[in-house]
Amino acid sequence: MSLSQEDPQTPAQLAREQVAKARKARRYAGRRTLWRITGDPACKGCGRALMDPESGVILGQTASGASVLLGVMRCARIWLCPVCMATIRHKRAEEITRAVVEWIGRGGTAYLVTLTARHASKDLLADLMDAIQGSRSGTAAEVRTAKVRVAEAEAALQAAQEETRAAVTVARLAAPKGQKRAAMAQAKAAAAEGPLGEAGTQLAAARAELTSTRRTPGAYQRLITGGTWAGRPDRDEAGIRDRVGYIGMIRATEVTLGLLNGWHPHIHAIVLVGGRTTGERAEKTVAEVFDPSEEALAEWQDHWRTVWVNALKAINPRWRPSDDCDRADCPCGGRGHAIDFKRLETEADAKDLAKYIAKTQDGKAPALELTRFDLKEAQGDNVTPLELLYRIGDLTGGVHPDEASGIGTLEWNLTRWHEYERATKGRRAIEWTRYLRQMLGIEGGDTQEDDLDLLAGADAEAGELRAGVSITDKGWTAVTARGLDLAATEAAEGKDGNDDPEAVGDRVREVLSLADVAEHVVVLNAGQVAEAYEAMLESLARRREEAAARRRREAEDQDEEEEREAVEGRAKRHIDRIKAAQEKRLDTLDRLSTPEFP
């Protein structure tokens, strides 16, 4: 909110405002660099491609004086786009804060857990991400499509086999005596080189595509599987999960990069314990909250350290993190640096004693530690991916290397950025344990579609539009081509939304005149601006309804998939037991049939 003249800003407030403006300018400049270098089509059009070229874009001013840009495409790439990333991660941080506050308010316990792996300069980011996070999995729609293709390919192969059998039969009947086998072999060979071989190739490709949609577990998945953790219901044995009252976690993956040691992906997770649940799947709720014993918490932490280290060692011994330390003053207490646990404590909010905020012991807000990857700067010879992007922009913009942000040559930064794009494609940066949101009353989801919903919601939350202008497709194209997108957006801002529409139009025209397209601005009257705001709210409501329906479908699909996998798992175990029994009997028969020698 802007401060009036009767309430002047303090030097500290002015400094914070200047820092915020500088960061925003940096993000927009980074997105303009992204337009030029990215291989992601959505990023290329983010903020400059129009939803409807005939309608153009609308720059509106809200009652608080903020500006809202409507009608442009947004990429919602939480890993790549500095502009979309800032909004999405801010909203995710708010969600996580609400969840942690809710859980601690109920009397539960929360930990901030950081998981790392050893790495070297030659290690590929995609391999390291697979090791800690698991390989990427397809969306529910991609899995369904792949299954349909497999079924179609199987049907085509069956038809080709029937045609082949018919052709072989015809060849056998038509061939003279003594040449029938040769004729049949020739018919089979012709089919193998033709329809039958093609059908087999298509089936193999379809099955490979389906396999690629399934996730291969990484070290993270190993933490929350296995009988020691989850228990053994068939033996009526409880697991560590039950003893600590684990109800779920919120996981965020972060990446940094060093000149010497290469990529460093690691996981921050807020783990919620001290609860017992009832119900299954969509009916799951928290039935009880309790304080886990110190013995149970120590057992959990020791188990996770062991599983994490051993899982990475099994994937690649080079990535095995340390599980001991001989530094006398090290905070790890001799346990090594594979996993760090920080218990979150509660403090009464100074502004509202009825609410609580969760903080780690070192005072950092855990939600920001998880989500605000865009605000972080690496240390020394280490950089974040955004710093790669910003240095590329500086170096290609003529800034001297010594004055540009980040480290390394232009070629080094471009190579690493493109590797980063490929390695993060299809991965979720922030992910909640299934059903955790519903148990804590937090709406939403973790997919890219949900990120798009957050962006749309952020625009609507800016408030009712009081003034605005329309810019044609040609005008906005010229604005973005000249790098004036931020300047145009800021021109629509004002003091407390009291601007006259003509005043907003004059400021926007002044910016567009720099691109020689001032005539492409049309001032909107109060009714037109209000109509645009209502349309935005209707669009947001429709998106939310569609998102809720999509999440229900995805949950149903996942339930069916889990049930199918459970049935297949039980069948496989049953078959394995039968095979083991048969092998045992055969071994016994072999021993009985072997002659005894003196």
Rosetta blueprint (number, residue, H / E / L):
1 M L
2 S L
3 L L
4 S L
5 Q L
6 E L
7 D L
8 P L
9 Q L
10 T L
11 P H
12 A H
13 Q H
14 L H
15 A H
16 R H
17 E H
18 Q H
19 V H
20 A H
21 K H
22 A H
23 R H
24 K H
25 A H
26 R H
27 R H
28 Y H
29 A H
30 G H
31 R H
32 R H
33 T H
34 L H
35 W H
36 R H
37 I H
38 T L
39 G L
40 D L
41 P H
42 A H
43 C H
44 K H
45 G H
46 C L
47 G L
48 R L
49 A L
50 L E
51 M L
52 D L
53 P L
54 E L
55 S L
56 G L
57 V E
58 I E
59 L E
60 G E
61 Q E
62 T E
63 A L
64 S L
65 G L
66 A L
67 S E
68 V E
69 L E
70 L E
71 G L
72 V E
73 M L
74 R L
75 C L
76 A L
77 R L
78 I L
79 W L
80 L L
81 C L
82 P H
83 V H
84 C H
85 M H
86 A H
87 T H
88 I H
89 R H
90 H H
91 K H
92 R H
93 A H
94 E H
95 E H
96 I H
97 T H
98 R H
99 A H
100 V H
101 V H
102 E H
103 W H
104 I H
105 G H
106 R L
107 G L
108 G L
109 T E
110 A E
111 Y E
112 L E
113 V E
114 T E
115 L E
116 T L
117 A L
118 R L
119 H L
120 A L
121 S L
122 K L
123 D L
124 L L
125 L H
126 A H
127 D H
128 L H
129 M H
130 D H
131 A H
132 I H
133 Q H
134 G L
135 S L
136 R L
137 S L
138 G L
139 T L
140 A H
141 A H
142 E H
143 V H
144 R H
145 T H
146 A H
147 K H
148 V H
149 R H
150 V H
151 A H
152 E H
153 A H
154 E H
155 A H
156 A H
157 L H
158 Q H
159 A H
160 A H
161 Q H
162 E H
163 E H
164 T H
165 R H
166 A H
167 A H
168 V H
169 T H
170 V H
171 A H
172 R H
173 L H
174 A H
175 A L
176 P L
177 K L
178 G L
179 Q L
180 K H
181 R H
182 A H
183 A H
184 M H
185 A H
186 Q H
187 A H
188 K H
189 A H
190 A H
191 A H
192 A H
193 E H
194 G L
195 P H
196 L H
197 G H
198 E H
199 A H
200 G H
201 T H
202 Q H
203 L H
204 A H
205 A H
206 A H
207 R H
208 A H
209 E H
210 L H
211 T H
212 S H
213 T L
214 R L
215 R L
216 T L
217 P L
218 G L
219 A H
220 Y H
221 Q H
222 R H
223 L H
224 I L
225 T L
226 G L
227 G H
228 T H
229 W H
230 A H
231 G L
232 R E
233 P H
234 D H
235 R H
236 D L
237 E E
238 A L
239 G L
240 I H
241 R H
242 D H
243 R H
244 V H
245 G L
246 Y L
247 I L
248 G E
249 M E
250 I E
251 R E
252 A E
253 T E
254 E E
255 V E
256 T E
257 L E
258 G E
259 L L
260 L L
261 N L
262 G E
263 W E
264 H E
265 P E
266 H E
267 I E
268 H E
269 A E
270 I E
271 V E
272 L E
273 V E
274 G L
275 G E
276 R E
277 T E
278 T E
279 G L
280 E L
281 R H
282 A H
283 E H
284 K L
285 T E
286 V E
287 A E
288 E E
289 V E
290 F L
291 D L
292 P L
293 S L
294 E H
295 E H
296 A H
297 L H
298 A H
299 E H
300 W H
301 Q H
302 D H
303 H H
304 W H
305 R H
306 T H
307 V H
308 W H
309 V H
310 N H
311 A H
312 L H
313 K H
314 A H
315 I H
316 N L
317 P H
318 R H
319 W H
320 R L
321 P L
322 S L
323 D L
324 D L
325 C L
326 D L
327 R L
328 A L
329 D L
330 C L
331 P L
332 C L
333 G L
334 G L
335 R L
336 G L
337 H L
338 A L
339 I E
340 D E
341 F E
342 K E
343 R E
344 L L
345 E E
346 T E
347 E E
348 A E
349 D E
350 A L
351 K L
352 D E
353 L E
354 A E
355 K E
356 Y E
357 I E
358 A E
359 K E
360 T L
361 Q L
362 D L
363 G L
364 K L
365 A L
366 P H
367 A H
368 L H
369 E H
370 L H
371 T H
372 R L
373 F H
374 D H
375 L H
376 K L
377 E L
378 A L
379 Q L
380 G L
381 D L
382 N E
383 V E
384 T L
385 P H
386 L H
387 E H
388 L H
389 L H
390 Y H
391 R H
392 I H
393 G H
394 D H
395 L H
396 T H
397 G L
398 G L
399 V L
400 H L
401 P L
402 D L
403 E L
404 A L
405 S L
406 G L
407 I L
408 G L
409 T L
410 L H
411 E H
412 W H
413 N H
414 L H
415 T H
416 R H
417 W H
418 H H
419 E H
420 Y H
421 E H
422 R H
423 A H
424 T H
425 K L
426 G L
427 R L
428 R L
429 A L
430 I E
431 E E
432 W E
433 T L
434 R L
435 Y L
436 L H
437 R H
438 Q H
439 M H
440 L H
441 G L
442 I L
443 E L
444 G L
445 G L
446 D L
447 T L
448 Q H
449 E H
450 D H
451 D H
452 L H
453 D H
454 L H
455 L H
456 A H
457 G H
458 A H
459 D H
460 A H
461 E H
462 A L
463 G L
464 E L
465 L E
466 R E
467 A E
468 G E
469 V E
470 S E
471 I E
472 T L
473 D H
474 K H
475 G H
476 W H
477 T H
478 A H
479 V H
480 T H
481 A H
482 R L
483 G L
484 L L
485 D H
486 L H
487 A H
488 A H
489 T H
490 E H
491 A H
492 A L
493 E L
494 G L
495 K L
496 D L
497 G L
498 N L
499 D L
500 D L
501 P H
502 E H
503 A H
504 V H
505 G H
506 D H
507 R H
508 V H
509 R H
510 E H
511 V H
512 L H
513 S H
514 L L
515 A L
516 D L
517 V L
518 A H
519 E H
520 H H
521 V E
522 V E
523 V E
524 L L
525 N L
526 A H
527 G H
528 Q H
529 V H
530 A H
531 E H
532 A H
533 Y H
534 E H
535 A H
536 M H
537 L H
538 E H
539 S H
540 L H
541 A H
542 R H
543 R H
544 R H
545 E H
546 E H
547 A H
548 A H
549 A H
550 R H
551 R H
552 R H
553 R H
554 E H
555 A H
556 E H
557 D H
558 Q H
559 D H
560 E H
561 E H
562 E H
563 E H
564 R H
565 E H
566 A H
567 V H
568 E H
569 G H
570 R H
571 A H
572 K H
573 R H
574 H H
575 I H
576 D H
577 R H
578 I H
579 K H
580 A H
581 A H
582 Q H
583 E H
584 K H
585 R H
586 L H
587 D H
588 T H
589 L H
590 D H
591 R H
592 L H
593 S H
594 T L
595 P L
596 E L
597 F L
598 P L
